[in-house]
Amino acid sequence: MNSRTKFLVVMGSTCMVLLLLLGTVLGKSSTPNGAYPHLGVYTEVLSRIKSEYVEEPDMKSVTLGALNGLLESVDPFASYLNADQYKDYLKNKDSDKASVGLILSKKFGYLGVVGVVPGSPAAKAGLGTQDMVETIKGIATRDMPLAYANLLLEGEPGSTVELTMVRMRRPDPQKIKLVRAPLSYPAVTARMMPDQIAYIRPETLAPGKVKEVAAAVERLQREGAKKVLLDLRNCAVGGPEEGAALANLFLNKGLITYLQGQRVPRKNFEADTAKAVSNLPLAVITNRGTADGAEVAAAALADNKRGQVVGERTYGDAALRRAVNMDDGGAIILSVAKYYSPTGKAIQDNGVTPGVLVNEPEAQVEVDENGEPLPESTEPQRKPEDDPLLKKAVEVLAAPQVAQATK
């Protein structure tokens, strides 16, 4: 059995375990005690593993795997950190270390790539959404806490970290060495397209980028723009509040999003008329790498019928996360509240489904004689006629009902 097959088998079995855990611990019981009878089943399973397994198991690893499987079944961005890991987390979480630029979540027990920071070492290596991290520094990522994985990826500028990746475009795991570097965020792309369409692409929603978008939209409107095309593909950096601010540039009234959790009271984010900069007809492009704040913006513009969303369903990541301290000195990093679309859908659970669905072709990455991606070859500039999502968005903007939508 090759490593690719083994990985697929593990993913399948992990899915079954996660479903069992979810049904066991979170499922509603018909008995008055709710989930407590299921906890007895869980305890018995642990006991049977200890007494019946072919060899004496490492119960610490078994318990850790169960805990991380349980967390992943309810929250793909959650982590359980033991006392030592949590100390490291607290020590380093606010440090300004170099990174490889990977944005991760848990998937099938392993680490899945949500997106990459544009221009980062991960982006230059051709990594992207749907790739999986099998090992970091030789350590298997199966059941590795997400927060701990992020710590392993950080370090001094110029230092290297070796990853084993399972990539959608390759049949077997691939070892990649990345050189950590300080992250910088590219400027907002803004240009006038034919038919007086203002094309705006913020590759991230890092602090300051929404102001760049506002300035770009205002400049292109002065130059005669009649419509706006907001391209949010692969925009995975920037929190929900930045996404709300982006949506507000195109909304002069209405609910943008709201935050709510079991112990977090509802908080509404309403559009502020004074912050709106454009009422031109609008279309938004998304893909599977659109995440977090960019999803909040896309959902708000779609639900308020301010603009048509074109492309692929977004990733699903918009929540408030906190560390919940444990008695053993460890902690659970957990989503304690979620951001919702104006119509009440949890973005982390549902993503944003475009009104006009169009699949994006896989990027064609140039490789050298050893199969390694060539630098700067990961995201070639497509001509509009070769970009089906951009082409469809332009067609949507040309529709008469769109042109009349904001008059």
HUGI-V320275 format. One record per residue. N is the residue number from 0. RES is the residue in three letters. SS is DSSP state (h for helix, s for strand, l for the rest). PHI is phi as a letter, one per 30 degrees, with the letter a starting at -180 (* if undefined). NEAR is the number of other ideal C-beta (glycine too) atoms within 12 Angstrom. Layout:
BEGIN
<<N & RES & SS & PHI & NEAR> <N & RES & SS & PHI & NEAR>>
END
This chain:
BEGIN
<<0 & MET & l & * & 9> <1 & ASN & l & d & 12> <2 & SER & h & d & 21> <3 & ARG & h & d & 21> <4 & THR & h & d & 15> <5 & LYS & h & e & 18> <6 & PHE & h & d & 32> <7 & LEU & h & d & 21> <8 & VAL & h & d & 17> <9 & VAL & h & d & 27> <10 & MET & h & d & 24> <11 & GLY & h & d & 16> <12 & SER & h & d & 19> <13 & THR & h & d & 29> <14 & CYS & h & e & 21> <15 & MET & h & d & 18> <16 & VAL & h & d & 28> <17 & LEU & h & d & 31> <18 & LEU & h & d & 21> <19 & LEU & h & d & 22> <20 & LEU & h & d & 30> <21 & LEU & h & d & 22> <22 & GLY & h & d & 20> <23 & THR & h & d & 28> <24 & VAL & h & d & 27> <25 & LEU & h & c & 20> <26 & GLY & l & d & 20> <27 & LYS & l & d & 15> <28 & SER & l & c & 18> <29 & SER & l & d & 10> <30 & THR & l & d & 12> <31 & PRO & l & d & 9> <32 & ASN & l & d & 12> <33 & GLY & l & i & 15> <34 & ALA & l & d & 22> <35 & TYR & h & e & 15> <36 & PRO & h & e & 19> <37 & HIS & h & d & 25> <38 & LEU & h & d & 21> <39 & GLY & h & d & 17> <40 & VAL & h & d & 20> <41 & TYR & h & e & 26> <42 & THR & h & d & 17> <43 & GLU & h & d & 16> <44 & VAL & h & d & 23> <45 & LEU & h & e & 22> <46 & SER & h & d & 16> <47 & ARG & h & d & 14> <48 & ILE & h & e & 22> <49 & LYS & h & d & 18> <50 & SER & h & c & 14> <51 & GLU & h & c & 13> <52 & TYR & l & d & 15> <53 & VAL & l & e & 7> <54 & GLU & l & b & 9> <55 & GLU & l & d & 12> <56 & PRO & l & d & 21> <57 & ASP & l & d & 13> <58 & MET & h & d & 16> <59 & LYS & h & d & 14> <60 & SER & h & d & 18> <61 & VAL & h & d & 23> <62 & THR & h & d & 24> <63 & LEU & h & d & 26> <64 & GLY & h & d & 30> <65 & ALA & h & d & 31> <66 & LEU & h & d & 31> <67 & ASN & h & d & 41> <68 & GLY & h & d & 36> <69 & LEU & h & d & 34> <70 & LEU & h & d & 37> <71 & GLU & h & d & 37> <72 & SER & h & d & 29> <73 & VAL & h & c & 28> <74 & ASP & l & a & 36> <75 & PRO & l & d & 33> <76 & PHE & l & c & 38> <77 & ALA & l & d & 31> <78 & SER & s & b & 41> <79 & TYR & s & c & 36> <80 & LEU & s & c & 38> <81 & ASN & l & d & 26> <82 & ALA & h & e & 17> <83 & ASP & h & d & 17> <84 & GLN & h & d & 33> <85 & TYR & h & d & 28> <86 & LYS & h & d & 18> <87 & ASP & h & d & 22> <88 & TYR & h & d & 32> <89 & LEU & h & d & 21> <90 & LYS & h & d & 15> <91 & ASN & h & c & 22> <92 & LYS & l & d & 23> <93 & ASP & l & c & 9> <94 & SER & l & d & 16> <95 & ASP & l & c & 13> <96 & LYS & l & d & 24> <97 & ALA & s & d & 25> <98 & SER & s & b & 35> <99 & VAL & l & c & 42> <100 & GLY & l & i & 38> <101 & LEU & s & c & 41> <102 & ILE & s & c & 41> <103 & LEU & s & b & 43> <104 & SER & s & b & 40> <105 & LYS & s & d & 40> <106 & LYS & s & a & 32> <107 & PHE & l & h & 33> <108 & GLY & l & i & 39> <109 & TYR & s & c & 37> <110 & LEU & s & c & 42> <111 & GLY & s & c & 38> <112 & VAL & s & d & 42> <113 & VAL & s & d & 43> <114 & GLY & s & a & 42> <115 & VAL & s & b & 40> <116 & VAL & l & d & 37> <117 & PRO & l & e & 35> <118 & GLY & l & i & 27> <119 & SER & l & d & 35> <120 & PRO & h & e & 37> <121 & ALA & h & d & 38> <122 & ALA & h & d & 41> <123 & LYS & h & d & 27> <124 & ALA & l & d & 37> <125 & GLY & l & i & 37> <126 & LEU & l & d & 43> <127 & GLY & l & a & 39> <128 & THR & l & e & 39> <129 & GLN & l & i & 29> <130 & ASP & l & d & 41> <131 & MET & s & b & 39> <132 & VAL & s & c & 47> <133 & GLU & s & d & 37> <134 & THR & s & b & 27> <135 & ILE & s & b & 36> <136 & LYS & l & h & 27> <137 & GLY & l & i & 13> <138 & ILE & s & c & 22> <139 & ALA & s & d & 26> <140 & THR & l & d & 39> <141 & ARG & l & d & 33> <142 & ASP & l & i & 33> <143 & MET & l & d & 35> <144 & PRO & l & e & 41> <145 & LEU & h & e & 42> <146 & ALA & h & d & 37> <147 & TYR & h & d & 35> <148 & ALA & h & d & 40> <149 & ASN & h & d & 36> <150 & LEU & h & d & 32> <151 & LEU & h & d & 35> <152 & LEU & h & d & 42> <153 & GLU & l & c & 34> <154 & GLY & s & l & 26> <155 & GLU & l & d & 16> <156 & PRO & l & e & 17> <157 & GLY & l & j & 14> <158 & SER & l & d & 21> <159 & THR & s & c & 21> <160 & VAL & s & b & 36> <161 & GLU & s & c & 24> <162 & LEU & s & b & 39> <163 & THR & s & c & 31> <164 & MET & s & c & 40> <165 & VAL & s & c & 37> <166 & ARG & l & c & 34> <167 & MET & l & d & 21> <168 & ARG & l & c & 22> <169 & ARG & l & b & 26> <170 & PRO & l & d & 15> <171 & ASP & l & b & 19> <172 & PRO & l & e & 26> <173 & GLN & s & b & 31> <174 & LYS & s & d & 26> <175 & ILE & s & b & 32> <176 & LYS & s & c & 20> <177 & LEU & s & c & 37> <178 & VAL & s & c & 26> <179 & ARG & l & d & 28> <180 & ALA & s & b & 28> <181 & PRO & l & d & 21> <182 & LEU & l & d & 28> <183 & SER & l & b & 19> <184 & TYR & l & c & 26> <185 & PRO & l & d & 24> <186 & ALA & l & d & 21> <187 & VAL & l & d & 35> <188 & THR & s & d & 27> <189 & ALA & s & b & 31> <190 & ARG & s & a & 20> <191 & MET & s & c & 24> <192 & MET & s & c & 31> <193 & PRO & h & e & 19> <194 & ASP & h & i & 19> <195 & GLN & h & h & 23> <196 & ILE & s & c & 36> <197 & ALA & s & d & 39> <198 & TYR & s & c & 33> <199 & ILE & s & b & 46> <200 & ARG & s & b & 38> <201 & PRO & l & d & 45> <202 & GLU & l & d & 36> <203 & THR & l & b & 44> <204 & LEU & l & c & 44> <205 & ALA & l & d & 31> <206 & PRO & l & e & 17> <207 & GLY & l & j & 21> <208 & LYS & h & d & 36> <209 & VAL & h & d & 36> <210 & LYS & h & d & 22> <211 & GLU & h & d & 31> <212 & VAL & h & d & 45> <213 & ALA & h & e & 27> <214 & ALA & h & d & 22> <215 & ALA & h & d & 32> <216 & VAL & h & d & 36> <217 & GLU & h & d & 22> <218 & ARG & h & d & 21> <219 & LEU & h & d & 31> <220 & GLN & h & d & 26> <221 & ARG & h & d & 14> <222 & GLU & l & d & 17> <223 & GLY & l & j & 15> <224 & ALA & l & d & 31> <225 & LYS & l & c & 26> <226 & LYS & s & b & 39> <227 & VAL & s & b & 43> <228 & LEU & s & c & 49> <229 & LEU & s & c & 51> <230 & ASP & s & c & 42> <231 & LEU & l & c & 56> <232 & ARG & l & d & 44> <233 & ASN & l & h & 43> <234 & CYS & l & c & 51> <235 & ALA & l & b & 46> <236 & VAL & l & c & 39> <237 & GLY & l & j & 38> <238 & GLY & l & d & 31> <239 & PRO & h & e & 40> <240 & GLU & h & d & 25> <241 & GLU & h & d & 38> <242 & GLY & h & d & 48> <243 & ALA & h & d & 44> <244 & ALA & h & d & 36> <245 & LEU & h & d & 52> <246 & ALA & h & d & 51> <247 & ASN & h & d & 35> <248 & LEU & l & d & 45> <249 & PHE & l & c & 44> <250 & LEU & l & b & 37> <251 & ASN & l & c & 21> <252 & LYS & l & a & 20> <253 & GLY & l & j & 28> <254 & LEU & s & d & 28> <255 & ILE & s & c & 44> <256 & THR & s & a & 51> <257 & TYR & s & b & 33> <258 & LEU & s & c & 32> <259 & GLN & s & a & 24> <260 & GLY & l & b & 23> <261 & GLN & l & e & 14> <262 & ARG & l & c & 13> <263 & VAL & l & c & 19> <264 & PRO & l & d & 13> <265 & ARG & l & d & 18> <266 & LYS & s & b & 21> <267 & ASN & s & d & 18> <268 & PHE & s & c & 34> <269 & GLU & s & c & 21> <270 & ALA & l & d & 30> <271 & ASP & l & c & 18> <272 & THR & h & e & 14> <273 & ALA & h & d & 11> <274 & LYS & h & c & 24> <275 & ALA & l & d & 28> <276 & VAL & l & b & 34> <277 & SER & l & a & 36> <278 & ASN & l & b & 24> <279 & LEU & l & d & 32> <280 & PRO & s & e & 36> <281 & LEU & s & b & 46> <282 & ALA & s & b & 45> <283 & VAL & s & b & 50> <284 & ILE & s & c & 48> <285 & THR & s & b & 48> <286 & ASN & l & b & 43> <287 & ARG & l & d & 37> <288 & GLY & l & c & 43> <289 & THR & l & d & 51> <290 & ALA & l & b & 48> <291 & ASP & l & i & 45> <292 & GLY & h & e & 44> <293 & ALA & h & d & 56> <294 & GLU & h & d & 57> <295 & VAL & h & e & 52> <296 & ALA & h & d & 56> <297 & ALA & h & d & 56> <298 & ALA & h & d & 50> <299 & ALA & h & d & 48> <300 & LEU & h & d & 46> <301 & ALA & h & d & 40> <302 & ASP & h & d & 34> <303 & ASN & l & d & 32> <304 & LYS & l & h & 21> <305 & ARG & l & d & 38> <306 & GLY & s & a & 42> <307 & GLN & s & d & 38> <308 & VAL & s & c & 45> <309 & VAL & s & b & 43> <310 & GLY & s & k & 42> <311 & GLU & l & c & 33> <312 & ARG & l & d & 29> <313 & THR & l & d & 45> <314 & TYR & l & d & 41> <315 & GLY & l & j & 39> <316 & ASP & l & a & 45> <317 & ALA & l & a & 49> <318 & ALA & s & a & 36> <319 & LEU & s & c & 32> <320 & ARG & s & c & 33> <321 & ARG & s & b & 21> <322 & ALA & s & d & 25> <323 & VAL & s & c & 22> <324 & ASN & s & d & 18> <325 & MET & l & c & 19> <326 & ASP & l & d & 9> <327 & ASP & l & d & 16> <328 & GLY & l & j & 15> <329 & GLY & l & d & 28> <330 & ALA & s & a & 32> <331 & ILE & s & c & 32> <332 & ILE & s & c & 35> <333 & LEU & s & b & 34> <334 & SER & s & d & 37> <335 & VAL & s & c & 24> <336 & ALA & s & a & 27> <337 & LYS & s & c & 35> <338 & TYR & s & c & 48> <339 & TYR & s & c & 35> <340 & SER & l & d & 40> <341 & PRO & l & e & 32> <342 & THR & l & d & 20> <343 & GLY & l & j & 18> <344 & LYS & l & c & 27> <345 & ALA & s & d & 29> <346 & ILE & h & d & 47> <347 & GLN & h & d & 38> <348 & ASP & h & d & 24> <349 & ASN & h & c & 24> <350 & GLY & l & i & 34> <351 & VAL & l & b & 49> <352 & THR & l & c & 26> <353 & PRO & l & d & 35> <354 & GLY & l & d & 27> <355 & VAL & s & b & 29> <356 & LEU & s & d & 22> <357 & VAL & l & b & 28> <358 & ASN & l & d & 16> <359 & GLU & l & c & 33> <360 & PRO & l & d & 17> <361 & GLU & l & d & 20> <362 & ALA & l & d & 29> <363 & GLN & l & c & 16> <364 & VAL & l & c & 28> <365 & GLU & l & d & 17> <366 & VAL & s & b & 19> <367 & ASP & l & d & 12> <368 & GLU & l & d & 7> <369 & ASN & l & c & 10> <370 & GLY & l & i & 18> <371 & GLU & l & d & 22> <372 & PRO & s & d & 31> <373 & LEU & l & d & 18> <374 & PRO & l & e & 18> <375 & GLU & l & i & 17> <376 & SER & l & c & 19> <377 & THR & l & d & 32> <378 & GLU & l & b & 32> <379 & PRO & l & d & 17> <380 & GLN & l & d & 14> <381 & ARG & l & c & 18> <382 & LYS & l & d & 11> <383 & PRO & h & e & 23> <384 & GLU & h & d & 11> <385 & ASP & h & c & 14> <386 & ASP & l & c & 29> <387 & PRO & h & d & 25> <388 & LEU & h & d & 36> <389 & LEU & h & d & 34> <390 & LYS & h & d & 27> <391 & LYS & h & d & 31> <392 & ALA & h & d & 43> <393 & VAL & h & d & 32> <394 & GLU & h & d & 22> <395 & VAL & h & d & 32> <396 & LEU & h & d & 38> <397 & ALA & h & d & 23> <398 & ALA & l & d & 20> <399 & PRO & h & e & 11> <400 & GLN & h & d & 14> <401 & VAL & h & d & 31> <402 & ALA & h & d & 21> <403 & GLN & l & c & 10> <404 & ALA & l & d & 24> <405 & THR & l & c & 24> <406 & LYS & l & d & 11>>
END
